[in-house]
Amino acid sequence: MSVEILCFHQDGCPGCDEQREINLQIEEKLGVTVKDIDAVRTEGAIQKYALRVTPTILILVNGTEKERMEGITPGPILEEALKKYVWL
């Protein structure tokens, strides 16, 4: 099972900066990688992933979206979502 954690952000977004810090804590705690993607500068990202706000975190399993969290996602909520898909 292939699990990807994508976090879409944009420059000048205070919530995105806050989410980045949360993501770093989750990466360290769970040993996972959260891929940061600039929603504005990555061609086609907004349309492909139907992005409405930043930050947006997507959990993809074998390329299929399983979870979507829009806005700042607190660490405990992100951790619980990830535990459904990542063997710890």
ZADO-1210 file (C-alpha; in nm, 4 decimals, padded with zeros to 6 digits):
<atoms>
<atom x="00.0000" y="00.0000" z="00.0000" code="MET" pos="1"/>
<atom x="00.1417" y="00.3356" z="-00.1073" code="SER" pos="2"/>
<atom x="00.0533" y="00.6272" z="00.1210" code="VAL" pos="3"/>
<atom x="00.1290" y="00.9881" z="00.0268" code="GLU" pos="4"/>
<atom x="00.0714" y="01.2888" z="00.2497" code="ILE" pos="5"/>
<atom x="00.0467" y="01.6118" z="00.0517" code="LEU" pos="6"/>
<atom x="00.0270" y="01.9570" z="00.2071" code="CYS" pos="7"/>
<atom x="-00.0644" y="02.2382" z="-00.0299" code="PHE" pos="8"/>
<atom x="00.0445" y="02.5870" z="00.0708" code="HIS" pos="9"/>
<atom x="00.1151" y="02.9297" z="-00.0757" code="GLN" pos="10"/>
<atom x="00.3549" y="03.2119" z="00.0023" code="ASP" pos="11"/>
<atom x="00.2297" y="03.4738" z="00.2458" code="GLY" pos="12"/>
<atom x="-00.0212" y="03.2401" z="00.4110" code="CYS" pos="13"/>
<atom x="00.0160" y="03.2573" z="00.7937" code="PRO" pos="14"/>
<atom x="-00.1916" y="02.9413" z="00.8366" code="GLY" pos="15"/>
<atom x="00.0412" y="02.7595" z="00.5976" code="CYS" pos="16"/>
<atom x="00.3415" y="02.8581" z="00.8096" code="ASP" pos="17"/>
<atom x="00.1650" y="02.7304" z="01.1196" code="GLU" pos="18"/>
<atom x="00.0730" y="02.4044" z="00.9426" code="GLN" pos="19"/>
<atom x="00.4338" y="02.3552" z="00.8300" code="ARG" pos="20"/>
<atom x="00.5446" y="02.3539" z="01.1959" code="GLU" pos="21"/>
<atom x="00.2726" y="02.1026" z="01.2868" code="ILE" pos="22"/>
<atom x="00.3747" y="01.8839" z="00.9916" code="ASN" pos="23"/>
<atom x="00.7391" y="01.8837" z="01.1043" code="LEU" pos="24"/>
<atom x="00.6327" y="01.7624" z="01.4492" code="GLN" pos="25"/>
<atom x="00.4188" y="01.4865" z="01.2938" code="ILE" pos="26"/>
<atom x="00.7029" y="01.3795" z="01.0627" code="GLU" pos="27"/>
<atom x="00.9363" y="01.3467" z="01.3595" code="GLU" pos="28"/>
<atom x="00.6830" y="01.1743" z="01.5846" code="LYS" pos="29"/>
<atom x="00.5464" y="00.9255" z="01.3296" code="LEU" pos="30"/>
<atom x="00.8443" y="00.8859" z="01.0970" code="GLY" pos="31"/>
<atom x="00.6442" y="00.9900" z="00.7913" code="VAL" pos="32"/>
<atom x="00.7098" y="01.2444" z="00.5167" code="THR" pos="33"/>
<atom x="00.4678" y="01.5260" z="00.4427" code="VAL" pos="34"/>
<atom x="00.5273" y="01.6561" z="00.0916" code="LYS" pos="35"/>
<atom x="00.4972" y="02.0354" z="00.0760" code="ASP" pos="36"/>
<atom x="00.3522" y="02.1597" z="-00.2529" code="ILE" pos="37"/>
<atom x="00.3089" y="02.5237" z="-00.3519" code="ASP" pos="38"/>
<atom x="-00.0520" y="02.5293" z="-00.4730" code="ALA" pos="39"/>
<atom x="-00.0032" y="02.8446" z="-00.6796" code="VAL" pos="40"/>
<atom x="00.3328" y="02.7686" z="-00.8401" code="ARG" pos="41"/>
<atom x="00.2657" y="02.4018" z="-00.9178" code="THR" pos="42"/>
<atom x="00.0967" y="02.4028" z="-01.2554" code="GLU" pos="43"/>
<atom x="-00.2455" y="02.2378" z="-01.2509" code="GLY" pos="44"/>
<atom x="-00.2446" y="02.1559" z="-00.8787" code="ALA" pos="45"/>
<atom x="-00.5477" y="02.3697" z="-00.7923" code="ILE" pos="46"/>
<atom x="-00.7604" y="02.2075" z="-01.0629" code="GLN" pos="47"/>
<atom x="-00.6262" y="01.8524" z="-01.0257" code="LYS" pos="48"/>
<atom x="-00.6868" y="01.8404" z="-00.6510" code="TYR" pos="49"/>
<atom x="-00.9894" y="02.0775" z="-00.6435" code="ALA" pos="50"/>
<atom x="-00.8161" y="02.3020" z="-00.3915" code="LEU" pos="51"/>
<atom x="-01.0272" y="02.5727" z="-00.2284" code="ARG" pos="52"/>
<atom x="-00.8076" y="02.6915" z="00.0589" code="VAL" pos="53"/>
<atom x="-00.4539" y="02.6686" z="00.1877" code="THR" pos="54"/>
<atom x="-00.3315" y="02.4878" z="00.3751" code="PRO" pos="55"/>
<atom x="-00.4960" y="02.1707" z="00.2502" code="THR" pos="56"/>
<atom x="-00.3669" y="01.8272" z="00.3461" code="ILE" pos="57"/>
<atom x="-00.4529" y="01.5224" z="00.1372" code="LEU" pos="58"/>
<atom x="-00.3856" y="01.1618" z="00.2307" code="ILE" pos="59"/>
<atom x="-00.3637" y="00.9478" z="-00.0812" code="LEU" pos="60"/>
<atom x="-00.3601" y="00.5685" z="-00.0727" code="VAL" pos="61"/>
<atom x="-00.2461" y="00.4097" z="-00.3968" code="ASN" pos="62"/>
<atom x="-00.3162" y="00.7445" z="-00.5652" code="GLY" pos="63"/>
<atom x="-00.6747" y="00.7707" z="-00.4358" code="THR" pos="64"/>
<atom x="-00.7763" y="01.0487" z="-00.1986" code="GLU" pos="65"/>
<atom x="-00.8824" y="00.9030" z="00.1359" code="LYS" pos="66"/>
<atom x="-00.8743" y="01.2112" z="00.3609" code="GLU" pos="67"/>
<atom x="-00.8911" y="01.5870" z="00.3010" code="ARG" pos="68"/>
<atom x="-00.8256" y="01.8433" z="00.5722" code="MET" pos="69"/>
<atom x="-00.8738" y="02.2083" z="00.4798" code="GLU" pos="70"/>
<atom x="-00.7349" y="02.4923" z="00.6888" code="GLY" pos="71"/>
<atom x="-00.5022" y="02.4465" z="00.9824" code="ILE" pos="72"/>
<atom x="-00.5155" y="02.0861" z="01.1007" code="THR" pos="73"/>
<atom x="-00.4046" y="02.0406" z="01.4635" code="PRO" pos="74"/>
<atom x="-00.1416" y="01.7743" z="01.5274" code="GLY" pos="75"/>
<atom x="-00.3673" y="01.5304" z="01.7170" code="PRO" pos="76"/>
<atom x="-00.6295" y="01.5352" z="01.4383" code="ILE" pos="77"/>
<atom x="-00.3671" y="01.4837" z="01.1677" code="LEU" pos="78"/>
<atom x="-00.2055" y="01.2054" z="01.3678" code="GLU" pos="79"/>
<atom x="-00.5347" y="01.0193" z="01.4134" code="GLU" pos="80"/>
<atom x="-00.6113" y="01.0468" z="01.0410" code="ALA" pos="81"/>
<atom x="-00.2672" y="00.9160" z="00.9488" code="LEU" pos="82"/>
<atom x="-00.2877" y="00.6215" z="01.1869" code="LYS" pos="83"/>
<atom x="-00.5667" y="00.4794" z="00.9706" code="LYS" pos="84"/>
<atom x="-00.3278" y="00.4450" z="00.6762" code="TYR" pos="85"/>
<atom x="00.0274" y="00.4319" z="00.8077" code="VAL" pos="86"/>
<atom x="00.1640" y="00.1349" z="00.9973" code="TRP" pos="87"/>
<atom x="00.3407" y="00.2696" z="01.3039" code="LEU" pos="88"/>
</atoms>
